[in-house]
Amino acid sequence: MTSPSTEYALSLLASLADAGVRDVVLSPGSRSQALALAAAEFEIAGRLSVHVRIDERSGGFLALGLAAETGVPSVVITTSGTAVANLHPAVLEAHHSGVPMIVVSADRPSEMRGIGSNQTTVQPGLFASAVGWVRDVEAPRSGPVDHEAVRTLAREAVAEALGGDSHGALGRSRGPVQLNVAFREPLSSGEQSLPAAHPAPVEVAPPVAPSALEVDVDPATLVVAGHAAGPEAEAAARALGAPLVAEVSSGARFGPHLVSSYRALLDDADFGGRVRRVVVFGHPTLSRQIPSLLTRDGVEVVVVRAAGAEAYDPGRSARVVEAVEVDRASSGVGSTDDAAHRTWVGRWVHTGRRLLEAEAEAEAESEDAADGPGADGTAEGSAGRTEAAEQAEFLRREVQLLRRPVTRRALAEALWRVSWPHDRLVLGASRLIRELDQIVPGKKIPVHANRGLAGIDGTIATATGIALASQRDDPAAGTTRVLVGDLTLLHDVGSMLLGLGETRPRLQVVVGNDGGGTIFDGLEVAATASPEAMTRVQFTPHEVDLSALAVAYGWQYVEAATRAELDQALVARYDGPVLIEVPLSR
């Protein structure tokens, strides 16, 4: 005989699958056993993909990565008690970055709450304001399950996670929701009969009519694309005849209006000082210059609401809109191809490129000087050399360059160079994402990062979810590369554990290892605080053997200490995930 818990679990998962859910992430537990065993049956039937993780915190970020790649809410199932609380970091990131997620937390029935029962706490509302929709479901009793009520509940959960309501109308931002489902004993039964599939994916209506943006008569507009801005930002910059400042994880870092070395230009009175209007897409997080510009007197700010819970408005004075459309007719400017707009954009673009080239040349000269006299081949002069001698000298310098240790700039450039539109690039919250943001040119490739709260936690799990989803859904999908610092890796090292039976994705975890948190060296206090104290409590040095760590988790391991080794490691083919360690100096 099938228990009420099992009957309800089967009905709920069938309804979620019918509503469009594709991925279920779960961790082992007693109270959630009916949901877990039902999920296994749905996977066998080909109706859901199931991912098992021992650690709920890792499972939460895995669900985040799956949903970030697919745009479809992932379901994460936990047992009761502290298991639910372990999802909180991933739920917060999902809330602030607008990633759809459905938390299905198993719970004790009402008669066991509030009396000190083992593994029992207040689970409904545990995530507070990070979850805008919560339902506490009473434990099912004997008798037929009300399948229509369950179906309605599941569809409402999916719609709310997608930012809509049960009628498909856009209501709030995308993000996490919680279904807290109580279960009484018997908690499950062996007999499982899957309900028939009735696919009817939930669809959410698009936003209201876009707000009109006029083209400047006298060009003074700048478009800023923060994290997850998308290609709409690049299209708006072209339509407005405006320069485009696009962060590396914006999804808009391409096109003829893209500005390199934007920090220096925003600080320059002849560039940033001339801006009178800024149109913001996405969530900018990687510079101090952008919020400074948006809070400056005399600058009009238009913010296109991003997917996260809060509109980005550091000056608390922006005009926040759902979408924009460029209106050329009412501006009196027939086309953004006029000379004034070409000059405005051209100065930003060409000056930014020259600054970037100068920075690259300065670093190359610094490295040549570090190699010692004659390293650049000029100590004896070039007069009188034969062509063969010149070629030999060129080859010698190229070999010398490849044998050099890897710098942060070289690491960023190498990773950007080998990544293409069929790949995925995931950037951890460390010094390295800022390195890429400052130096890499435009390129239309998929870049992910957890920038909702910009925490270092869960990066490996998130990247794994992105890799699994992209490689399952697209036969032509390439490699997922995740660039992290050593502390970011160690903070989420448990996510390297892929249990027996779990899919092993094409995943390269590239670790820039400088032995601690060198990002804190840039804090103002570092100039005055005790070096010993800064090292102990901020830099937090360690001596972890990353090769042994890789072996322990069954990963392949490569050390890339030189530029040639790094290039080879990034393009090599691996059977499963690989940890690529790149030693960096502090």
Buried (B, 14 or more C-beta within 10 A) or exposed (E): EBBBBBBBBBBBBBBBBBBBBBBBBBBBBBBBBBBBBBBBBBBEEEBBBBBBBEBBBBBBBBBBBBBBBBEBBBBBBBBBBEBBBBBBBBBBBBBBBBBBBBBBBBBBBEEBBEEEEEBBBEBBEBBEEBBBBBBBBEBBEEEEBEBEEBBEBBBBBBBBBBBBBBEBEBBEBBBBBBBBBBBBEBBBBEEBEBBEEEEEEBEBEEEEEBBBBBBBEEBBBBBBBBBBBBBBBBBBBBBBBBBBBBBBBBBBBBBEBBBBBBBBBBBEEEBBEBBBBBBBBBBBBBBEBBBBBBBBEEBBBBBBBBBBBEBBBBBEEBEBBEEBEBBBEEBEBEEBEBEBBEEBBBBBBEBBBEBBEEBEEEBEEEBBEEBEEEBBBEEEEEEEBEEEEEEEBEEEBEEBBBEBBBBBBBBBBBBBBBBEEEBBBBBBBBBBBBBBBBBBEBBBBBBBBBBBBBBBBBBBBBBBBBBBBBBBEEEEBBBBBBBBBBBBBBBBBBBBBBEEEBEBBBBBBBBBBBBBBBBBBEEEEEEEBEEEEBBEEBBBEEEEEBBEBBEEBEBBBBBBBBBBBBBEBBEEEBEEBBBBBBBBEE
